[in-house]
Amino acid sequence: MTFVIRRLLAAIPVVFGITVIAFLLIHLSPGDPAKVILFGSQAGPAQITALRHQLGLDQPLWLQYVNFVGQLLHGDLGTSYLTKNTVAFELLSRAPSTLELTGAAMLVAVVIGVPLGMVAGSRPKSVIDGIARGVSFIGGAIPYFFLALLLVLLFSVHLGWLPAIDDGTIRGLVIPAVSLGWGYAAILTRLIRGRVIDEFQSEYVRSARARGASENRVLLAHVLRNSSTPVITTIGLQFGNILTGAAITETIFGRPGLGSFLATAITSKNIPVVQGSVVIIGVGYVVINLLVDIAVGAIDPRSRIQEAA
């Protein structure tokens, strides 16, 4: 419990930093939200000034930040300038699509990376090890958005097996998930392969073999457990990266998720939406890291002891 409390306290300044970044990110960027909103309406300077006052944009930056944080403490992310809906409503209506893509891509990464890395690490210089290194090389060399285009050309244009854009079905999710998850599968494969090779050379593995333990038992009962800590940490961190990468993938495939919504909000200078989105995504990172730390502490108590020391 003390370990969890320490982690929660450490997260407070991080969340504060996220609010500062979210605020400055949009307020210091060029452009006037009032002019963007009134664009094409032939509004004069008086109307622009009145709208800036209505939106509170004529206040000093420090006061705007205080108001922003005050809203957050009351659970209010603000109201979209364009749709007049609350930012919370806009985000919640689009979050399922983004989380679906993120979860599917993470599943692809884990299903490919974990078993491939384990088998390759337990059989170095074998055929499966060569395949694993090939997967790692391709995944690391090809950007996911370029891989997405290649998959569309192959499976949509030439073979006609899968839709080229999102159609709201599982089939429409396959290419976005594979293109986004493949690179992270490569990362997991390299990490697990290296860890398994190192663990097989350790003293406790030689002792287990001397006691007559089978290779499968050594791998599953000893090597896998001792390799799990960095793997869990990496999976947690990669989940956050995949969530970020989903923004570009959503744009490519026309998915109505948070990424495409945030991109539109940035170009239209929709301050409440940008601030609310950045805060939610940033806090999501913090929560994921907290859960990873708790999971690692439960699996490997040594991490809690080392931190306490």
Secondary structure, 3 states (H helix, E strand, C coil): CHHHHHHHHHHHHHHHHHHHHHHHHHHCCCCCHHHHHCCCCCCCHHHHHHHHHHHCCCCCHHHHHHHHHHHHHCCCCCECCCCCCEHHHHHHHHHHHHHHHHHHHHHHHHHHHHHHHHHHHHCCCCHHHHHHHHHHHHHHHCCHHHHHHHHHHHHHHHCCCCCCCCCCCCHHHHHHHHHHHHHHHHHHHHHHHHHHHHHHCCHHHHHHHHCCCCHHHHHHHHHHHHHHHHHHHHHHHHHHHHHHHHHHHHHHHCCCCHHHHHHHHHHCCCHHHHHHHHHHHHHHHHHHHHHHHHHHHHHCHHHHHHHHC
